Amino acid sequence: MMKKSAILNLLIAGILAFNTGGIQKAAQVEEIEETNQIYIPVIGKAQFPFWQVVKSGVEKAARDYNVYAIFQAPETEEPHHINTQLNLLKSALANHPKAIVLAALEPRFVTPYLEQARDEGIPVIGFDSGVDSLIARTTVTTDNYGAGELAADQMAQLIGGAGKVGIIVPNQTSKNLMDRRDGFINTIREKYPNIELLPVLDSQGDDKRARELMRIFIAENPELHGIFGANESVSEAIIQVVKELNQEGEVEIVGFDSGRILLDAIREGIVAGAVTQNPANMGYMSIEAAIRAYHGERLPEFIDSGFAWYDRYNMDTPEIRSMLYE
């Protein structure tokens, strides 16, 4: 049975989220009435740097297409913020948008709101991990399988096509991460027979667990040639443990995404390079897709927002720099 204090905390959180949603609703309605622009709410999964770059893409598209698109998201992707995201979604729908863009923290909980949008004729655009529903007109996302393939090819090149390689992922439940994992694993198995792929490590979204797994993994595999970190947080865990164990230069590291720790490690030569998504483009293309859906255009099931390999030799070029965040 849930303790009374836990129930109280949930109730307080729900009330606060509801009140915040009400304030946002009033502000949005006033702005829309003044500008008479097409209103497209964009609801992300968190506020950390990746999503701030997505937001910048949303805002640029809003200026370019003269629409009122506002990015909102919970503070983090932790489970207790699911209710916050649901209230943002409820508030957005109450403002009668022309389309809505959503990356669901927990797809099964957004289903009633997606059905409401469909019944009211409001197109739904998924982005990033999407909404896992046929109601979405399209999903603007990274080709994560292809990104995993690219990481595998780069790793194979770094270790000369032979040796022991590991991979650590933050979870094995999110579709985008599973695709990324599978792209890496299948490419190694199919193209590089002289590379031994070690069992997948799963940090289960826990940074402390990720570091502990890496300590054990390195200790148990003294002949390890390479390790792939499948997102920013596990890439950072690899870097921290390699530094802690004075193993810099002993193993080839391929990361994913960016962030200050990963960027610095690439500049210092601790990490060979990383695959980056294009979060600004993801935000921009999501607004483009929403506008097209509003005008009745038929959209493909998925729209690839792009990805690229970067290392210390190309990370400061304009093309790559626009895809990175700190």
WOBEL-V259394 format. One record per residue. RES is the residue in one small letter. OMEGA is omega in radians with two decimals (NA if undefined). NEAR is the number of other ideal C-beta (glycine too) atoms within 8 Angstrom. D_CENTER is the distance of its C-alpha to the mean C-alpha in Angstrom with 2 decimals. Layout:
res:RES omega:OMEGA near:NEAR d_center:D_CENTER
res:RES omega:OMEGA near:NEAR d_center:D_CENTER
//
This chain:
res:m omega:3.13 near:2 d_center:34.43
res:m omega:3.12 near:4 d_center:32.04
res:k omega:-3.13 near:6 d_center:33.71
res:k omega:-3.12 near:5 d_center:34.90
res:s omega:3.13 near:6 d_center:32.94
res:a omega:3.11 near:8 d_center:29.66
res:i omega:3.14 near:9 d_center:30.67
res:l omega:3.13 near:8 d_center:31.62
res:n omega:3.11 near:8 d_center:28.33
res:l omega:3.13 near:9 d_center:26.52
res:l omega:3.12 near:8 d_center:29.04
res:i omega:3.14 near:8 d_center:28.69
res:a omega:3.13 near:11 d_center:24.91
res:g omega:3.14 near:9 d_center:25.42
res:i omega:3.13 near:8 d_center:28.15
res:l omega:3.14 near:8 d_center:26.25
res:a omega:3.14 near:12 d_center:23.25
res:f omega:-3.13 near:9 d_center:25.86
res:n omega:3.11 near:8 d_center:27.73
res:t omega:3.12 near:10 d_center:24.76
res:g omega:3.14 near:12 d_center:23.91
res:g omega:3.11 near:9 d_center:27.56
res:i omega:-3.14 near:8 d_center:27.59
res:q omega:-3.13 near:11 d_center:24.59
res:k omega:-3.11 near:11 d_center:26.36
res:a omega:-3.12 near:8 d_center:29.53
res:a omega:-3.10 near:8 d_center:28.02
res:q omega:-3.13 near:14 d_center:26.19
res:v omega:-3.14 near:9 d_center:29.32
res:e omega:-3.12 near:8 d_center:31.46
res:e omega:-3.12 near:9 d_center:29.31
res:i omega:-3.13 near:12 d_center:29.11
res:e omega:-3.13 near:7 d_center:32.86
res:e omega:-3.03 near:6 d_center:33.63
res:t omega:-3.09 near:7 d_center:31.62
res:n omega:3.12 near:5 d_center:32.05
res:q omega:3.00 near:8 d_center:28.73
res:i omega:-3.10 near:9 d_center:26.44
res:y omega:3.12 near:13 d_center:24.08
res:i omega:3.06 near:18 d_center:20.43
res:p omega:3.13 near:14 d_center:18.30
res:v omega:-3.06 near:17 d_center:14.53
res:i omega:-3.13 near:14 d_center:12.90
res:g omega:-3.05 near:13 d_center:9.37
res:k omega:-3.08 near:12 d_center:8.21
res:a omega:-3.11 near:12 d_center:9.26
res:q omega:-3.05 near:9 d_center:11.21
res:f omega:-2.91 near:7 d_center:10.23
res:p omega:3.10 near:8 d_center:10.52
res:f omega:-3.07 near:12 d_center:7.21
res:w omega:3.05 near:14 d_center:7.80
res:q omega:3.08 near:10 d_center:11.41
res:v omega:3.01 near:12 d_center:11.16
res:v omega:3.13 near:16 d_center:9.66
res:k omega:3.14 near:12 d_center:12.63
res:s omega:3.08 near:10 d_center:14.97
res:g omega:3.07 near:17 d_center:14.40
res:v omega:-3.10 near:16 d_center:15.16
res:e omega:3.10 near:11 d_center:18.18
res:k omega:3.11 near:11 d_center:19.47
res:a omega:3.12 near:16 d_center:19.46
res:a omega:3.10 near:13 d_center:21.21
res:r omega:-3.08 near:7 d_center:23.85
res:d omega:-3.08 near:6 d_center:24.33
res:y omega:3.10 near:9 d_center:24.79
res:n omega:3.05 near:6 d_center:26.51
res:v omega:3.09 near:12 d_center:24.54
res:y omega:3.14 near:11 d_center:23.60
res:a omega:-3.11 near:15 d_center:19.81
res:i omega:3.12 near:8 d_center:18.52
res:f omega:3.07 near:13 d_center:15.01
res:q omega:3.14 near:10 d_center:14.95
res:a omega:2.99 near:12 d_center:12.79
res:p omega:-3.13 near:13 d_center:13.81
res:e omega:-3.13 near:7 d_center:14.08
res:t omega:3.12 near:8 d_center:11.78
res:e omega:-3.11 near:7 d_center:10.10
res:e omega:-3.04 near:5 d_center:13.47
res:p omega:-3.09 near:6 d_center:15.58
res:h omega:3.09 near:6 d_center:18.17
res:h omega:3.11 near:13 d_center:15.99
res:i omega:-3.13 near:11 d_center:15.86
res:n omega:3.09 near:11 d_center:19.23
res:t omega:-3.13 near:12 d_center:18.18
res:q omega:3.12 near:14 d_center:15.62
res:l omega:3.10 near:12 d_center:18.40
res:n omega:3.04 near:12 d_center:20.84
res:l omega:3.14 near:15 d_center:18.81
res:l omega:3.12 near:13 d_center:18.69
res:k omega:3.13 near:10 d_center:22.38
res:s omega:-3.14 near:13 d_center:23.33
res:a omega:-3.13 near:13 d_center:21.66
res:l omega:3.13 near:14 d_center:23.54
res:a omega:3.13 near:7 d_center:26.71
res:n omega:3.08 near:12 d_center:26.67
res:h omega:3.13 near:7 d_center:27.09
res:p omega:3.07 near:11 d_center:24.33
res:k omega:3.04 near:9 d_center:24.85
res:a omega:3.12 near:14 d_center:21.36
res:i omega:-3.14 near:17 d_center:18.21
res:v omega:-2.99 near:18 d_center:14.51
res:l omega:2.90 near:13 d_center:12.30
res:a omega:-2.99 near:12 d_center:9.03
res:a omega:3.00 near:14 d_center:11.00
res:l omega:3.12 near:11 d_center:10.72
res:e omega:-3.01 near:8 d_center:13.66
res:p omega:-3.06 near:10 d_center:14.68
res:r omega:-3.11 near:5 d_center:18.31
res:f omega:-3.12 near:9 d_center:18.92
res:v omega:-3.06 near:14 d_center:18.04
res:t omega:3.14 near:9 d_center:20.48
res:p omega:-3.14 near:6 d_center:23.49
res:y omega:3.06 near:11 d_center:21.85
res:l omega:3.11 near:13 d_center:20.74
res:e omega:3.07 near:9 d_center:24.34
res:q omega:3.12 near:9 d_center:25.67
res:a omega:3.12 near:13 d_center:23.83
res:r omega:-3.11 near:10 d_center:25.20
res:d omega:3.13 near:6 d_center:28.64
res:e omega:3.10 near:8 d_center:28.68
res:g omega:-3.14 near:5 d_center:27.72
res:i omega:3.13 near:12 d_center:24.41
res:p omega:3.09 near:12 d_center:21.98
res:v omega:3.07 near:16 d_center:18.47
res:i omega:3.02 near:17 d_center:15.61
res:g omega:3.00 near:18 d_center:12.34
res:f omega:-3.00 near:16 d_center:9.16
res:d omega:-3.13 near:13 d_center:5.61
res:s omega:3.05 near:10 d_center:6.71
res:g omega:-3.07 near:13 d_center:9.90
res:v omega:3.11 near:14 d_center:12.95
res:d omega:-3.13 near:7 d_center:14.72
res:s omega:3.08 near:11 d_center:17.92
res:l omega:3.11 near:3 d_center:20.49
res:i omega:3.13 near:9 d_center:20.93
res:a omega:3.13 near:12 d_center:17.97
res:r omega:3.09 near:8 d_center:19.60
res:t omega:3.01 near:13 d_center:16.71
res:t omega:3.09 near:12 d_center:12.95
res:v omega:-3.00 near:15 d_center:11.49
res:t omega:3.00 near:16 d_center:8.80
res:t omega:2.96 near:13 d_center:8.79
res:d omega:-3.01 near:9 d_center:11.74
res:n omega:3.06 near:12 d_center:10.22
res:y omega:3.10 near:10 d_center:13.80
res:g omega:3.10 near:10 d_center:15.13
res:a omega:3.08 near:15 d_center:12.82
res:g omega:3.08 near:17 d_center:14.13
res:e omega:3.14 near:12 d_center:17.55
res:l omega:3.11 near:11 d_center:17.45
res:a omega:3.14 near:15 d_center:16.65
res:a omega:3.13 near:16 d_center:19.56
res:d omega:3.14 near:10 d_center:21.89
res:q omega:3.11 near:13 d_center:21.39
res:m omega:-3.13 near:15 d_center:21.99
res:a omega:3.11 near:12 d_center:25.07
res:q omega:-3.10 near:8 d_center:26.39
res:l omega:-3.08 near:10 d_center:26.04
res:i omega:3.09 near:13 d_center:28.01
res:g omega:3.05 near:6 d_center:30.51
res:g omega:-3.13 near:8 d_center:29.54
res:a omega:3.10 near:8 d_center:30.84
res:g omega:3.14 near:11 d_center:30.10
res:k omega:-3.09 near:11 d_center:28.04
res:v omega:3.09 near:16 d_center:24.25
res:g omega:3.07 near:14 d_center:21.77
res:i omega:3.05 near:14 d_center:18.09
res:i omega:-3.12 near:18 d_center:16.19
res:v omega:3.12 near:15 d_center:13.06
res:p omega:3.02 near:12 d_center:11.65
res:n omega:3.10 near:10 d_center:12.55
res:q omega:3.11 near:8 d_center:14.08
res:t omega:-3.14 near:5 d_center:13.47
res:s omega:-3.06 near:7 d_center:9.95
res:k omega:-3.11 near:8 d_center:10.71
res:n omega:3.12 near:11 d_center:7.92
res:l omega:3.09 near:15 d_center:8.84
res:m omega:3.08 near:10 d_center:12.41
res:d omega:3.14 near:11 d_center:12.55
res:r omega:3.09 near:17 d_center:11.48
res:r omega:-3.07 near:14 d_center:14.07
res:d omega:3.09 near:10 d_center:16.61
res:g omega:3.13 near:16 d_center:16.46
res:f omega:-3.07 near:16 d_center:17.33
res:i omega:-3.08 near:13 d_center:19.92
res:n omega:3.12 near:9 d_center:21.63
res:t omega:3.09 near:13 d_center:22.01
res:i omega:-3.09 near:14 d_center:23.63
res:r omega:-3.04 near:8 d_center:25.88
res:e omega:-3.02 near:5 d_center:26.92
res:k omega:-2.99 near:8 d_center:27.44
res:y omega:-3.06 near:11 d_center:28.33
res:p omega:-3.12 near:3 d_center:31.00
res:n omega:3.07 near:6 d_center:31.92
res:i omega:3.08 near:13 d_center:28.60
res:e omega:-3.12 near:6 d_center:28.55
res:l omega:-3.13 near:9 d_center:25.17
res:l omega:-3.10 near:10 d_center:25.18
res:p omega:-3.13 near:4 d_center:23.72
res:v omega:3.03 near:9 d_center:19.99
res:l omega:-3.11 near:12 d_center:19.25
res:d omega:-3.10 near:9 d_center:17.02
res:s omega:3.13 near:16 d_center:16.42
res:q omega:3.07 near:7 d_center:15.61
res:g omega:-3.08 near:5 d_center:13.21
res:d omega:-3.10 near:7 d_center:16.25
res:d omega:3.12 near:9 d_center:16.40
res:k omega:3.10 near:6 d_center:20.19
res:r omega:3.14 near:9 d_center:20.23
res:a omega:3.14 near:15 d_center:18.12
res:r omega:3.14 near:11 d_center:20.79
res:e omega:3.09 near:8 d_center:23.60
res:l omega:-3.12 near:12 d_center:22.49
res:m omega:3.10 near:15 d_center:22.42
res:r omega:-3.14 near:11 d_center:25.88
res:i omega:-3.09 near:8 d_center:27.33
res:f omega:-3.14 near:14 d_center:25.79
res:i omega:3.14 near:14 d_center:27.23
res:a omega:-3.09 near:7 d_center:30.51
res:e omega:-3.09 near:5 d_center:30.90
res:n omega:-3.10 near:10 d_center:30.10
res:p omega:3.12 near:5 d_center:32.23
res:e omega:3.12 near:6 d_center:32.11
res:l omega:3.14 near:13 d_center:28.33
res:h omega:-3.09 near:10 d_center:27.58
res:g omega:3.10 near:15 d_center:23.80
res:i omega:3.12 near:15 d_center:20.55
res:f omega:3.04 near:16 d_center:16.99
res:g omega:-2.93 near:14 d_center:14.14
res:a omega:2.95 near:15 d_center:11.11
res:n omega:-3.06 near:12 d_center:8.54
res:e omega:-3.03 near:12 d_center:9.57
res:s omega:3.14 near:10 d_center:11.33
res:v omega:3.03 near:14 d_center:13.33
res:s omega:3.10 near:18 d_center:14.14
res:e omega:3.12 near:13 d_center:15.60
res:a omega:3.10 near:16 d_center:17.50
res:i omega:-3.11 near:15 d_center:19.04
res:i omega:-3.10 near:15 d_center:20.15
res:q omega:-3.11 near:10 d_center:21.67
res:v omega:3.11 near:13 d_center:23.58
res:v omega:3.08 near:15 d_center:24.82
res:k omega:-3.12 near:10 d_center:26.18
res:e omega:-3.09 near:7 d_center:27.67
res:l omega:-3.12 near:8 d_center:29.47
res:n omega:-3.11 near:5 d_center:30.55
res:q omega:3.14 near:10 d_center:29.03
res:e omega:3.12 near:8 d_center:27.79
res:g omega:-3.11 near:5 d_center:28.70
res:e omega:-3.11 near:5 d_center:29.55
res:v omega:3.10 near:10 d_center:26.42
res:e omega:-3.12 near:10 d_center:24.11
res:i omega:3.01 near:16 d_center:20.51
res:v omega:-3.11 near:17 d_center:17.61
res:g omega:3.11 near:17 d_center:14.27
res:f omega:-3.05 near:15 d_center:10.70
res:d omega:-3.12 near:13 d_center:8.92
res:s omega:-3.02 near:11 d_center:11.50
res:g omega:-3.02 near:11 d_center:12.86
res:r omega:-3.08 near:6 d_center:16.58
res:i omega:-3.12 near:10 d_center:17.39
res:l omega:3.13 near:16 d_center:15.97
res:l omega:3.13 near:12 d_center:17.51
res:d omega:-3.12 near:8 d_center:20.77
res:a omega:3.09 near:12 d_center:20.93
res:i omega:3.11 near:17 d_center:20.71
res:r omega:-3.11 near:8 d_center:23.40
res:e omega:3.13 near:6 d_center:25.49
res:g omega:3.10 near:8 d_center:25.34
res:i omega:3.08 near:11 d_center:23.93
res:v omega:-3.10 near:14 d_center:20.90
res:a omega:-3.12 near:9 d_center:21.85
res:g omega:-3.10 near:11 d_center:18.70
res:a omega:3.00 near:15 d_center:15.05
res:v omega:3.11 near:15 d_center:12.91
res:t omega:2.94 near:14 d_center:10.75
res:q omega:3.09 near:13 d_center:8.54
res:n omega:-3.01 near:12 d_center:10.19
res:p omega:3.11 near:14 d_center:8.32
res:a omega:3.12 near:13 d_center:11.88
res:n omega:3.10 near:11 d_center:12.86
res:m omega:3.11 near:17 d_center:10.14
res:g omega:-3.11 near:20 d_center:11.58
res:y omega:-3.08 near:12 d_center:15.03
res:m omega:3.08 near:13 d_center:15.11
res:s omega:3.09 near:16 d_center:13.98
res:i omega:3.08 near:18 d_center:17.08
res:e omega:-3.14 near:10 d_center:19.16
res:a omega:3.13 near:15 d_center:18.40
res:a omega:3.13 near:16 d_center:19.26
res:i omega:3.13 near:13 d_center:22.47
res:r omega:3.13 near:9 d_center:23.41
res:a omega:3.11 near:14 d_center:22.98
res:y omega:3.14 near:11 d_center:25.08
res:h omega:3.01 near:6 d_center:27.74
res:g omega:-3.14 near:4 d_center:27.88
res:e omega:3.05 near:6 d_center:26.47
res:r omega:-3.06 near:2 d_center:25.39
res:l omega:3.05 near:10 d_center:21.86
res:p omega:-3.11 near:5 d_center:20.58
res:e omega:3.13 near:5 d_center:18.52
res:f omega:3.03 near:9 d_center:15.50
res:i omega:-3.10 near:11 d_center:15.02
res:d omega:-3.14 near:8 d_center:13.46
res:s omega:3.00 near:13 d_center:11.93
res:g omega:3.06 near:9 d_center:12.76
res:f omega:-3.11 near:11 d_center:12.27
res:a omega:3.02 near:10 d_center:15.00
res:w omega:3.03 near:9 d_center:16.71
res:y omega:3.08 near:13 d_center:17.90
res:d omega:-3.06 near:10 d_center:20.46
res:r omega:-3.10 near:7 d_center:23.08
res:y omega:-3.10 near:4 d_center:25.06
res:n omega:-2.99 near:7 d_center:22.76
res:m omega:3.13 near:13 d_center:20.15
res:d omega:3.06 near:5 d_center:22.41
res:t omega:-3.10 near:7 d_center:23.03
res:p omega:-3.09 near:5 d_center:22.14
res:e omega:-3.13 near:7 d_center:19.97
res:i omega:-3.09 near:13 d_center:17.72
res:r omega:-3.13 near:9 d_center:18.03
res:s omega:-3.11 near:7 d_center:16.59
res:m omega:-3.04 near:15 d_center:13.23
res:l omega:3.07 near:11 d_center:13.15
res:y omega:-3.12 near:9 d_center:12.85
res:e omega:NA near:7 d_center:14.86
//
